[in-house]
Protein backbone atom coordinates (compact mmCIF):
# COMPACT_ATOMS: atom_id res chain seq x y z
CA UNK A 1 0.00 0.00 0.00
CA UNK A 2 1.04 3.59 -0.54
CA UNK A 3 1.22 6.06 2.36
CA UNK A 4 1.38 9.84 1.84
CA UNK A 5 2.53 11.92 4.81
CA UNK A 6 1.96 15.47 3.62
CA UNK A 7 1.36 19.05 4.75
CA UNK A 8 3.08 22.06 6.25
CA UNK A 9 3.29 20.63 9.77
CA UNK A 10 6.21 19.03 11.58
CA UNK A 11 6.33 15.25 11.85
CA UNK A 12 6.17 13.78 8.35
CA UNK A 13 9.67 12.32 8.37
CA UNK A 14 9.33 11.36 12.03
CA UNK A 15 6.18 9.36 11.24
CA UNK A 16 7.88 7.66 8.30
CA UNK A 17 10.85 6.70 10.46
CA UNK A 18 8.48 5.40 13.13
CA UNK A 19 6.99 3.02 10.57
CA UNK A 20 10.54 2.09 9.58
CA UNK A 21 11.32 1.12 13.17
CA UNK A 22 8.12 -0.90 13.42
CA UNK A 23 8.92 -2.80 10.21
CA UNK A 24 12.59 -3.37 11.17
CA UNK A 25 11.47 -4.51 14.62
CA UNK A 26 9.45 -7.21 12.86
CA UNK A 27 12.62 -8.34 11.03
CA UNK A 28 11.40 -6.88 7.72
CA UNK A 29 13.85 -5.05 5.42
CA UNK A 30 13.47 -1.29 4.93
CA UNK A 31 15.00 0.91 2.22
CA UNK A 32 15.18 4.66 2.85
CA UNK A 33 15.83 7.29 0.18
CA UNK A 34 15.96 10.90 1.36
CA UNK A 35 15.59 13.77 -1.08
CA UNK A 36 16.70 17.35 -0.51
CA UNK A 37 18.38 16.39 2.79
CA UNK A 38 21.98 15.93 3.80
CA UNK A 39 23.53 13.28 5.98
CA UNK A 40 23.55 15.32 9.19
CA UNK A 41 20.14 14.40 10.58
CA UNK A 42 19.68 12.52 13.82
CA UNK A 43 17.41 9.89 12.30
CA UNK A 44 20.09 8.84 9.81
CA UNK A 45 22.69 8.44 12.56
CA UNK A 46 20.36 6.29 14.66
CA UNK A 47 18.90 4.22 11.81
CA UNK A 48 22.36 3.38 10.48
CA UNK A 49 22.68 1.08 13.52
CA UNK A 50 19.30 -0.64 13.14
CA UNK A 51 19.33 -4.11 11.59
CA UNK A 52 17.24 -4.53 8.41
CA UNK A 53 17.46 -0.80 7.52
CA UNK A 54 19.30 0.34 4.39
CA UNK A 55 19.91 4.07 3.97
CA UNK A 56 20.78 5.23 0.48
CA UNK A 57 23.76 7.54 0.47
CA UNK A 58 23.25 11.31 0.50
CA UNK A 59 25.78 14.15 0.44
CA UNK A 60 26.88 15.75 3.70
CA UNK A 61 24.99 18.93 2.84
CA UNK A 62 22.35 19.68 0.23
CA UNK A 63 21.76 23.32 -0.75
CA UNK A 64 18.23 24.69 -1.10
CA UNK A 65 16.95 24.11 -4.63
CA UNK A 66 16.26 27.82 -5.20
CA UNK A 67 19.93 28.60 -4.47
CA UNK A 68 21.31 26.20 -7.08
CA UNK A 69 22.98 27.40 -10.25
CA UNK A 70 21.73 25.77 -13.46
CA UNK A 71 24.79 23.50 -13.47
CA UNK A 72 24.25 22.47 -9.83
CA UNK A 73 20.54 21.92 -10.54
CA UNK A 74 21.43 19.58 -13.42
CA UNK A 75 23.91 17.73 -11.19
CA UNK A 76 21.22 17.26 -8.53
CA UNK A 77 18.77 15.97 -11.16
CA UNK A 78 21.40 13.47 -12.26
CA UNK A 79 22.09 12.40 -8.67
CA UNK A 80 18.37 11.81 -8.08
CA UNK A 81 17.99 9.85 -11.35
CA UNK A 82 20.83 7.65 -10.13
CA UNK A 83 19.11 7.28 -6.73
CA UNK A 84 15.81 6.25 -8.36
CA UNK A 85 17.71 3.73 -10.49
CA UNK A 86 19.37 2.38 -7.35
CA UNK A 87 15.94 2.05 -5.72
CA UNK A 88 14.55 0.11 -8.69
CA UNK A 89 17.59 -2.17 -8.73
CA UNK A 90 17.31 -2.78 -4.99
CA UNK A 91 13.61 -3.60 -5.24
CA UNK A 92 14.23 -6.26 -7.91
CA UNK A 93 17.20 -7.84 -6.11
CA UNK A 94 16.06 -7.74 -2.47
CA UNK A 95 12.96 -8.49 -0.47
CA UNK A 96 12.24 -4.93 0.64
CA UNK A 97 9.13 -4.77 2.82
CA UNK A 98 9.06 -0.96 3.16
CA UNK A 99 10.38 1.77 0.90
CA UNK A 100 10.51 5.34 2.24
CA UNK A 101 10.84 8.22 -0.23
CA UNK A 102 11.38 11.06 2.22
CA UNK A 103 10.68 14.58 0.88
CA UNK A 104 10.10 13.21 -2.60
CA UNK A 105 7.02 15.42 -3.09
CA UNK A 106 9.19 18.51 -2.64
CA UNK A 107 11.84 17.15 -5.00
CA UNK A 108 9.16 16.58 -7.65
CA UNK A 109 7.73 20.08 -7.13
CA UNK A 110 11.21 21.61 -7.48
CA UNK A 111 11.74 19.82 -10.79
CA UNK A 112 14.61 17.75 -9.42
CA UNK A 113 12.78 14.42 -9.70
CA UNK A 114 10.53 13.17 -12.48
CA UNK A 115 6.96 12.41 -11.39
CA UNK A 116 6.83 9.73 -14.10
CA UNK A 117 9.84 7.95 -12.56
CA UNK A 118 8.26 8.00 -9.11
CA UNK A 119 4.93 6.77 -10.48
CA UNK A 120 6.75 3.90 -12.18
CA UNK A 121 8.26 2.84 -8.84
CA UNK A 122 4.88 3.13 -7.11
CA UNK A 123 3.18 1.00 -9.74
CA UNK A 124 5.85 -1.72 -9.83
CA UNK A 125 7.29 -1.94 -6.29
CA UNK A 126 6.21 -5.10 -4.47
CA UNK A 127 6.25 -3.48 -1.04
CA UNK A 128 4.73 -0.90 1.28
CA UNK A 129 5.78 2.64 0.27
CA UNK A 130 5.81 5.92 2.20
CA UNK A 131 6.19 9.29 0.47
CA UNK A 132 6.60 12.50 2.45
CA UNK A 133 6.57 16.19 1.62
CA UNK A 134 4.37 19.12 0.78
CA UNK A 135 1.89 19.64 -2.05
CA UNK A 136 1.85 16.16 -3.60
CA UNK A 137 0.95 15.84 -7.26
CA UNK A 138 -2.68 14.86 -7.91
CA UNK A 139 -1.45 11.54 -9.36
CA UNK A 140 0.16 10.68 -6.01
CA UNK A 141 -3.01 11.58 -4.13
CA UNK A 142 -5.00 9.35 -6.45
CA UNK A 143 -2.72 6.33 -5.93
CA UNK A 144 -2.38 6.64 -2.15
CA UNK A 145 -4.10 4.17 0.16
CA UNK A 146 -3.26 6.25 3.25
CA UNK A 147 -3.14 10.04 3.31
CA UNK A 148 -2.14 11.80 6.52
CA UNK A 149 -2.01 15.59 6.46
CA UNK A 150 0.27 17.23 9.03
CA UNK A 151 -1.12 20.73 9.52
CA UNK A 152 0.86 23.39 11.32
CA UNK A 153 -1.02 25.29 14.02
CA UNK A 154 2.05 26.90 15.57
CA UNK A 155 5.80 26.49 15.10
CA UNK A 156 8.79 28.24 16.74
CA UNK A 157 10.17 29.01 13.27
CA UNK A 158 7.35 31.57 12.93
CA UNK A 159 8.95 33.50 15.81
CA UNK A 160 12.37 33.34 14.15
CA UNK A 161 13.68 30.37 16.13
CA UNK A 162 15.90 28.29 13.82
CA UNK A 163 15.74 24.49 13.45
CA UNK A 164 17.14 22.73 16.50
CA UNK A 165 19.40 19.68 16.53
CA UNK A 166 17.51 16.61 17.73
CA UNK A 167 14.10 18.23 17.26
CA UNK A 168 13.84 19.43 13.65
CA UNK A 169 16.83 17.50 12.29
N, C-alpha and C positions, 0 to 999 in steps of 0.2 A: 504494500500500500504506500501511497505517497502522502507525506506530511508537509504542510506549509506552515512555518512559524514566521509570521509577518507583522509589520506595523512599525510605529515610531517609538514604541516603548522598549525599555531595557528587559533583557531576559531571553531573547530568541536563541542566541548561541548557548546560553546556560541551559535552556530546556533541551536543546539538541544534544549537548554533552551529557545531560542526565539520562537521556534515552540510550546514549552510547554506553554509559556505565551499567545500566540495567542489562543491556544486551551482552556486554562483555562478562558481566557477573553470571550470566547463564551459559558461559563458555561458547558464545556465538561470535564470529569474527566481524569486526567493524572496520570500515574504511572511511577516513575523514579527509576531505579536500576543503581547504579554506581559501577563499577568494578575497582579495583586497585587504589582507591581513598579513603582518609579519610574524616572525617566529617568537616574539617576545611576550606572548600571552601566557598567563598562569595555567590555563587549561591545557595548553600544549605540553608544558613542562610536566604536569601531573600525568596526563594521559600517555606520555611516552613510556611510562613505567607500568602501564596496565596491560596484562596479557590479553591477547586477542584484538588489540587495537593497533591499526596501521595508520600513521599520519603521513600524508603526502608532503613532500618537502616544500617549504616556502622560503623566500628570502628573509634575511634578518629584519629588514624594514621595507615597507611598501609605501611609496608616496601616494598622496591623494590623486585620484584620476584627473581632476581639473588642473592639477599643477604639472602634469606630464607634458613634455614637448611631443611633437608628432612622432619623432623617432622613438622616444621612450614608450609612447602609447602603442606603437607597432610592436615593440619588444615585449610589452606586457600581453598584448593579444597573442603573440607567438607562444609565450610562456603558458598562457591559459589553454591554448589549443593542445600543447604538449601534455598539460595536466589532464585534460579531458580524454586524450588518447590513452594516457596511463590508467585512468579510471576504467575505460572500456576494456583494456587489456587485462587489468586486475580482475574485473568481473567475469571474464571468460575463463581465466585460469584458476581462480580461487572460489571458495564457497563463502562469499561475503553475505552476511545476514542483514547488515545495515550499512547503507551508504549515506554519509552526511555531506551535503554541498552547502557549506556555511558561507553566507553572504553572496550566494550566486545570483540572487535577484538583483542586487545592486550592481554586480559585474555585468549582467545582461543590460541593465538600464544605462550603464556608462558606455556601452558599446565594446566592452573588452571581451565579452563572451557571446558566442552565437546562440540565440534562443533555439535554433534548429538543432544544434549539437546537443544541447541539454535535453530537448524533447526526445531526441533519439535515445539518449541514455535512459530517460524515464520510461520509454515505451519498450525497451529491450532488457533492462536490468532485472534479474531474477531475485530481487531482494527488497526489503523495506528501504524507503528513501526519505530523507529529511532535507528540505530546502529552507534556507533562512534568508531574511532580508526585507527590504521595503519595496512597496509598489510592484508586486509580482505581475508579470504579463498575464493577460486574460487566459491564454492557453494553459498556463500553469494552474490558475484557479480552476479551470474546467477539469483538469486531470486529477486534482488533489482529492484524496479520500478524507483527510483531516485538514482543517484550516483553523489555526489558532492565531488570533489577532492580538498582539501586545500593544495596548494603547497607553501612551504616556499621559498621566494626570499632572505629575510634577517631577522635575528632575533637577539636581543641583547644577547641572550645566547651564540651565536657564538663568542662574544667579552668577554665572561666570566661574564656577568651580570646575577646574579641569578634571579629566578622567583620572581615576585613582587606581594605583596598582593593587591588584587583588580584588577589586570591586568591579571596575569597568573593563579591565584587561588583565 
